[in-house]
Each structure stands twice: as structure tokens, then as C-alpha cells.
Amino acid sequence: MPVELKINDKINAIETIKIAPFRKNIRKTIAHKHNKYLELVYFTEGKGYHVIDNYKIEVNPSIFFVVRKEQVHFWNLETEPSGYVIIIKKSFIDNCLDNEIKLLISKITAFPYLYPEDKKSIEQLFQLLISEYESASRENNTIIEGLLKALLGKLLQSEKSSFTNSSTLYHKFIELLSQQNKFSNKVEYYANLLNTSPQNLNANCRNECEKSASEVLSDFVISEAKRLLLYTNLTIVEIAYTLSFNDNSHFTKYFKRHVNVTPSVFRQEAN
């Protein structure tokens, strides 16, 4: 009998955003999804690893994680963590007065993690956000929106230098996929970019995550398809083109084979 996946809910029904310090008592969690909210986590202290959609990422200060609402993840921390958490519901994004925040959130969700360069400013912005969130006047979201916009902008300044700490071919493969604006469905394409053979890339992936390179690529394409369906206004035809499918029909069949519903149904059910 399949085990039912746990659904976590860290925000009450009436709130649309929550900002708080990362709980120091958290060490290990079981694999779970979130109840339809985006979670942003920034570590200033702590060691261990984070597994998200079967990708294992080492936790080192200072690292920023993005956990989208459709993703499965868990923590395994070896030392006491310190940092910050922001939880964002779709209703907060929909009601933002500043439309640029929607664009920034769409951009940040393309990255599973980032290594911010300006650590001092990032931490100050988190502290200001917590202070404003905890104030009695937080019903007015104008200041929170402004601080969140500044934080996301600062984080995205780091995107070009974020993927430099990995050593294995597998991690370089994941990082390469994360930085692609347009995908290929061929493992050979990425093997050439990594100056290796498809066979070597495949062996490295199996050693790191017990999946073939083509399975890793397929997982990433589906994850990116879900992100674009949830966090952008792109049409399904545009998403199919972005993910290098020849036509919308091919993309729809591919998506349904992996997710059991069509892209349009997935988008409707998520809203």
C-alpha cells in the first residue's frame, strides 16, 4: 500500500504571507509537500542537507532555498540552524499593488537555491521584514511589499555566481539545467556542454541519485513545466516551445504521462 504524503501547513487560513526566524529545533523532517504556498528559506548558520524533488543539496551558510508549492522536500540538518523563512500564498501575489513583485517571484522560482553575495543587506532586509510583519499595523502590506521586492531583487543579483560550489558532474548537470533559458530533451546536448560523454554523465547520475541522466532530465523538465504553469502567465503553447517540444500536442502527452493530468487541468486545479 502506498504511503500517503504528508501535507504541511505553516500558515493559518486568514494569512497570505508569514515571515519568521527559522526554528532552531528543526533537524530532520519527513518528506512532505506544502499546502499550496511558496516557501523561501535563508540560512545564516547550520550544516546538513536538503532534499527537494530527489535532488540533494548541501546546506552551508549562507544559502537561500526556494521550495515551490508542488515540490516534495525534507531537511536533514546536523547542527543548530539559524536563518529566516517567508511563506507566500498565491492570494498575496495576486493582490500585490506592485506588479513587479509578481515578475520577481516568477524569476526566483526558477532557482532551487542561491548563494547571495551581499549577505549583510540580505540579513538586514529579512530583519526589517520580520519587524514589519510583527508590528500591529501589518494589515497594510505596502511596506512589506516594498521590502520583499528589495529582498528578491538583491537575491536575483546573485544568480550568475550561485552555482559555483558543486564538485560532482551530477551537480554540474543540475546547475546547468537550472540556468537554461531554453531546454533540450537530449542528454547528449548537456553531456557536450559538460565536456563528457553521455555514458559518463549517466554513470555519475546513477551514482549520485540512483537515476539515469535521462530520468534526471525528465524530472527537471516536468518540474520546470509545473513552475511555468503555476508562476507565469505563459500559454501552454508558449511553455511547450520554451521546453523544446515540437508542438503543444507532444508536450501535453508528455506532461500527462508523468503527472496523470494535462497541463491545463494541472493549472486549473492549482488555483
N, C-alpha and C positions, 0 to 999 in steps of 0.2 A: 504494500500500500504506500503510495507516495506521501512524503511528509509535507504538510501544509506550511507554506512560507509565512513567517511572522510579518505582520504589518505594524510598523511603529508609528505612533502619533505623538510628537513632542510639542504640539501647539494646540491650544484649545479652539473650539469651534468658532468663536467670535473674532479671534485674532487673525490678521492677514500676514503679519510679519512678527518674528521673535528674534531678539538679539541678546546673547548671554555669553558669559565665560564658559569655556569647555569644562565639563565636570571632571574634577581631578580623580574621582573614584572609578572612572571608566578605564578598564583594562582590556577585557575581551568581551566581544558581543557575538551572538549567533548571527548567521546570515539572515538579512531582513530587507524589506522594502519600506519606503515611507508612504504615508497616507496622502499622496498627491501634493507633495510640496518639494521644493528645491532646497537643498542644504549646502551651505558654504562653511567650510571649517578651516581655520588658520591655526597652526601650531607654532608656538614660540619655544616650547620645551616638550620633550618626550621622544622616546625611541620605540621602534617596533615596526609593524607593517599594517597596511590597509589593503584589503582585497575588494575590488569593485568589478563586477561582471567578469569574474575569474582572472582579472589582472592583479598581480601582487605588486604593490608599490611600497617602497621603504619609507617609513616616517622619520624625517630628520628636520630639526628646526632650521630655517623657518620655511615651512611648506604650506601651500594652500590647496585644499581639495574641493572639488565640485562633485556633489552627488545628486544626480538628476532623479526625478520622481519615479521613473520607470526602472531604475537600476537596482540590482541586488548587491549589498556590500556588508562587510563586517570589519571590526577593528581587532587587532592583537597587539597591544601596547605592553612593552616590557618595563617602562619606567613611568613615573607620575607625569601626566601630561599637563600642559598649560597652554591656553590659547582662547579662541573665540569661535562662536557658532552663530550663523544667521540662517533662519528658516523663513522661506518666502513662499506664500501661496500664490496661485495664478491670479486670484482676485486682487492681490496687492499690485501685481504687474499691470493688470487690466485697468486699474483705477489710478495709476501714476499720472500726475499732472505733467511730468516731463517725459515726452516720448522717447528721448534719447536713452533713458534708463532701460526701456524695452530692447533697444538695439544692443546696449552693453551686456545685458543679461543673455541675449541670444549669442553674442560673441563668447562670453565667458563659459557657456555651457559646452563649447567645443573642446575644452581642455579638461582632462581628468584631474590634472594638478598643475600648479605653477610654483616657481621659486621667485618670490618678489625680490626686487633689487633694493628698493627704498624701505627697509624694514621698519625704521623709526616712524616714518609717515604712516605706513600701513597700520602699525600698532596704535598710533595716536588716533587715527580715524575710527578704528574699532572701539577704542575707549570713549570717544565722543558719541558714537552711535549708541553704546550701552547707556551712557549718561542720559542722552535724549530719550531713549526708549523707556528708561526707568522713571523719567520725570512725570509729574502729574498731568502735563499738558501734551502727552504724546498722541492724543486724538488727532492733533494737527500733524499730518505726515510731511509737511513741506520741508522741515529741517532734516528729517530722516531721509527723505528722498535726495536732498542735496548732498548729504554726507555719503549715502550709498553710491550715488553717481561718482563722487570723487574717489571712493574706495575702488570701485570697479575699473575706473579709468587708470588708477595707479597700478592695479594688478595687471591689466592688459598691456601696460608698458613693458612688462617683464616677459611677454610671451616668446620673443625671439631667443631669449637666453635661458628659457626654463628647462629645456630638455638636453642638458649637458652633463648630468651626473651619472647616467647609466653606463654600465660597462659591458653587459652581455649583448649579443647580436639580437636576441629576442626583445630586449628593452629598446634597442635602437630601432627595431622594426615597429614597435608600438609607438614610439616617439615620432617616427616618420609618418605613420598613419595619422597621428594627431595633428600634424602640421600641414596635411594635404588640403588644398582648396578644391581639388578635383581628384576623384579616385580612379583606380584601375581595378578590375576584378581579377587580375592575373598576378600570381605570386612572382612570376618571372620578372615582372616590371620592378617590384620592390627589391628583389634579390640583386638586380643590376644596379639599382641606386645605392645598395649597401655593399657593392663590390664583392659579392659572394655568389655561390650557386644556389639554385632553388633547393637542392638536396641538403646543403649545409644549413640553410635557413630553416628548413623543415625539421632537421635533426635537433637544432638548437631550441626551436619552439616546443618540440616534444619533451626535451629535457627540462625546460623551464616550467611548462604548464600542462604537459601531457595532452597537448593538442597539436595537430598538424598546422603548418603555416597557412594552408587554405582555410582551415577551420577558424584560426585567429582572424584572418582577413574577413571571413564571412561574419563572424561575431561583431567585428568593428563596423562593417557596412550596415548591419542591422541596427546597431547602437546609434550610428550617425543618422540613419533614416528616422529612427524614433525621435532623436533630438530635433531634427528639422521639422518633423510633423508637429512636435509639441511646442517648440520655442520660436518658430519663424512663421511668416505668412506666405511662404513659398507654396506654389501649387504642387500637386503630386507630379505633374509632368515636369516641372522645374526641378523637383527633388530627384526624379529619375535621371534627368540629364546630369545633375550635379554628381550623382553616384555612378556615372558612366554606364548606365543602362541604355541600350539602343532605342527602346521605346517604353512608354508607360505600361503597356501590357506585360512586358517581360519583368519590369520592376514589381508590378502588383503580384504576379505569380510567385516571384522570388520571396517577397515580403510575406505573403500568406503561407508559403511553405515553412517558413521559420517561426512565424508569430501566430499562425492559425486564424488570423483575420486580415482583411485587406487594409491598405494604408488609410483609406477614407474612414473605415469603421474604427480603426485604432485612434485616429484623430478625434472622431466624434465621441467615443467612449471616454477619452481622457479629459474632455472639457466638462 
